[in-house]
């Protein structure tokens, strides 16, 4: 049952044949190890949940502090009583940015699982729903594998979306306006950097976890964790490749912008070169001093105009000959 207002998001007692029972606070306090695997999922921002964690969980101060720590990176620590695991997943909550990754903090032993959240984690919600339908994990090892696998699946979706957006920009870079593409590329690079910050250490943590001496992890669990670690490693490589492609696209856009500006400056230079002698002549003939030729000739204006046109044509022809045009 859900008691989110009291700090208990949900809790399950998992017995044989994947049968589960939803629990309240009183059931949790009365639980005994022989009754089955206990999973308690708590809201880390709730005072009641924090009080239970401090007074009734039986966890060491170091474990409690790690479960409540904010802004932590993925890591694991094996102790005699269990395994502390902190893993990051994409934020799939409505209105949230996926790269604002949420943390799942877990303490797992062979008979008890305690998980903490500050934001809703859809991967954990999936396991809760699977347990309610009778298809959830039956052991602590299966629980760990399920959480890691679902979190990694969602990371893969975000990485694939980044790759698709980079490919779309690469396809449209020739025809699209630079002003429209540059902010999109900057956003892609920002997302990639944010994701890699957590996914890279998560890859290392999962790989290391498969070699730890954990009695409740079966060979099958280790194999599945190893596959998930390899998938995470591929996602890191995909993110790096997407960042490189985005950087190359950014350079291509900058080159196109520079080329466009150079072409404009070149055109302006040609126009200035053509009109410079014309402007010199008209300026010279326009000075208000005596002796200007043609002042008494009624055809002088026509003669000067024709001369200027011919001069302009000669200049254009000369520029073409020297391949400036």
N, C-alpha and C positions, 0 to 999 in steps of 0.2 A: 504494500500500500504506500501511497505518497503522502508524506508529511513535510512538504517543502518548507512551510512556515515555521516548523519546529527544527529545521536544520537537517532533517532526514529526508533526502530526496527519494530514495527507496532502498529496501533491503530484502535479501532473499536467503533462505536456507535451502541449500541444494543437497538432495539425498540421492540414493541410487536410482538408476533408470531415468536420470535427468528430471526427476520430479522436484519441484520447487515449491516453497511456501513464502508468500509475501509477509514481511514482519513489520511490527511497530517497535517503538522504543522499549516497551515492556518485554517483548519477545527477545529483543537483542540482549537485554540485561540478564534474561533467564537462560540464554543459550549456553550449551555445553558442547565441547568438541566432538563427543560421540554422537551428537545429533545430526551431523553432516557439515558440509562446507558452508560457512557463513560469509555473505558478501554484504557490506554496509557502504552505501554511497552517500557522502555528506556534502553539505553546502559550507564551504570554507569561510563564508562571510557571516554565518549565523552563530550567535553567541551560545545557543544551546548545543549545537554540534561541537563547538570548540570546547565547551565544558565537558561533554562526554569524552572527547578525544583526550583531554587532559587528565580526567579523574577516573575513567572507567575503561579506557581502551587497553591499558597495560603496556602501551608502547613506551620506549625509552625517550627521554627529552630530545635526543638528537634526531630520532625518526620523526617525532612530532614537529619539530622545527622545520625539517625538510618538507614535510607534507604541507605546511602552511606558508612556506617561503614564496614570495612573489618574484616574478621575472626570472625564474630559474631556467637554465638550459637543460636539454635532455641528458640524463645520467642514470646510473644504477649503482647500488651498493648492496653487497651481500653480507648478511650478518648471521649469527647463530639462530636468531628467531625468525628470520624471513628475509625477503628481498625488497628493497626500496627501489622503485622505478618511477622516473619522471619522463614523460613522453609528450611531445607536442603534436597537435593536429590542427588542420585548417579550421577557421571559424565559419561554420555553415549556418549560423544563426541569421534570421532575417534582418536585413539592413546592415550586416557587418561585412567588413572587408576580409576575404579569405586569408590574406597574408597576415592579418592580425591573429596570430596563431594562439590557440587556447591550450592550456596545460592539463594533462591528466596525471595526478599524483597517486601512486598506488603503493600499498604495503601488502605483500602477498606471502603467505605461508601455506603449508599443506592443508590447514584446516580453517583459515580465516583470510579474508580479503577486505581491506579498507581502502576506499578510493575517495579522493577529495576533488571538488571542482569549485571554480569561481564563476565560470560561464558554462552554459549548457554545452555538452559535448555529444554530438550526434552519434558517434561510434559507441559510446557507453549507453546511450538511449537504445540503440539497436540491440545490444546484448540484453538489456532489461526486457525489451519486447520479445526477444527470442526465448528468454527464460519463462516469460508469462505464457508463451504458446507451447512450451515443452520442447523447444528445439535449441536451447542454449547450451553453454559449456557445462560439463559434469565435473571437471576437476580444476584445480588452481592453474595447472599448466594450460589446459584448454582455454581458460578464461584469459590468461595473458596473451596467448596466441590470437584469440578472437579480437581483443582490444587492439593489438598491434596491427593485425591484418586489416581491420576496418579503417583505422586511422590512415594506414598507408594507402588504401584504396582511394580515399578522398584526396590525399595528397597527389596521387597519380592523376586524378581528374583535373586538379588545378594546374598541374604541370602540362598536361595535354592541352588545356585551354590556352596557356601561355604560348606553347609551340604553334597552335593554330593561329593565334593573333599575330605572331611574328611572321608566319608564312603568308598571311593575308596582306600584311604590310609590304612584304617582299614582292608580292604579285602586283600590287597597286603603286609601287614606288615610282614607276615610270610616268604614270599619268596623273597621280594625285598631287595636290598642292602641298608644298613643303610645310606650310604653316599648319596644315591639318594633321600631318603625320608626325611631326617632331614631338608634340606633347604625348601622343600615344606611345612612341618609342621610349620616352623618358619614364612613363608610367610602367611600362613593361620591365624596364631595367630595375626600377625601384622594387617592383613586386618580386622579381627574381632574386635580388639581393636579400630581401626580407625573408623569403622562403629558405634560401640556402643557409642563412644564419642558424636556423634550427635543424634543418634536415641533415646537414653534414654531420654534426655531432650525434644525431639520432642514428644515422647509419653506423657510426663507430660503436655506439652503445649497444645496438642490437647484435652486431657482430661479436662483441666481447661477451655478451650475455649467453650466447650459445656455448661458450667454453667454460662458463662458471660451474662450480660444483654445487648444483641445486638438486636435491634428492627428488623433489616432486615434479621435476621436468623429465618427461620420458624422451626416448630417442625420437619418437614421432614429433613431439613438441619442439625439440631442438632442430629437427629438419625443417619444420614449418617456419620457425624463427629465422633460420639461416636463409630460407628463400625470401622471407620478407626483408631481411637485411640486404640481400642482393637486389631486390626490387628498389629499395630505398637508395642504394648506390647508383642504380641506373637513373633514378629521378634526379639525383645530384648531377650526374653527367648531362642529363637532358637540360637541366637548368643552366649549367655552364654553357652548353651549346647554344641555348636560346639567347643567353646574354651576349655571346660572341656574334651571333647573327644580328641581334639588335644593334650592336656596336657597329658592325659593318654597314647595316642599313643607315644608321645615323651618319656615318662617314660619307656614304653615297649621297644622302640628302644634302649634306654640307657641300660636297663637291658640285652637285647640281646647282645649289644656290650660288656658289662662287662662280660657276660657269655662266649662270644667267646674269650676274652682276658684271662680270667681265665683258659679256657680249653687249650689255647695255652701255657700259663705259666705252667700248670700242666704237659703237655706233655714234655715240655723242662726240667722240674724238674725230671721227670722219666728217660728221656734219660741221663741227667747229673748223676743221681744216679746210673744208670747201668754202665756208662763209667768211673765213678770216681775211683773205685778200679782197673779197667783195666788200666786206665792211670797211676795210682800209681805204678802198677807192671812194666809196660813198661818203665816208667821213672826211676824206681829203677834199672832195668836191663840195662839201657842205660848209666849209669854213667861210666866215664872213669877212674876206679880205679882197682887195682888188686883184685883178689879173686872173680870175678863174676862167679857164677856157670855155667857150660856148655860151657865155652869158648873152651875147647878142645874136646867137644863131637859134632860130625857132625849132630846128631839128636836133638840137644838142641832147635833149632828154632822151629822144628815141635812140640816138646813136649810143649814148652811155648805157641805156637799158639793154640794147642788143649786145653791146660789148660785154656787159656783165653776164648775160646768159651764155654767150659763147665761152667766156672764161670758166664759168661753172661747169659746162659740158667738157671742156678740155681737162679740168681738174678731175672730174669723175672718170674720164677715159684714162688719165694717167694713173689714178689709184687702182683701176682695174688691171692695168698693164703690170704694175708692180705687186699685184695680188693683195692689195689692201681691202678690196671689195670682192 
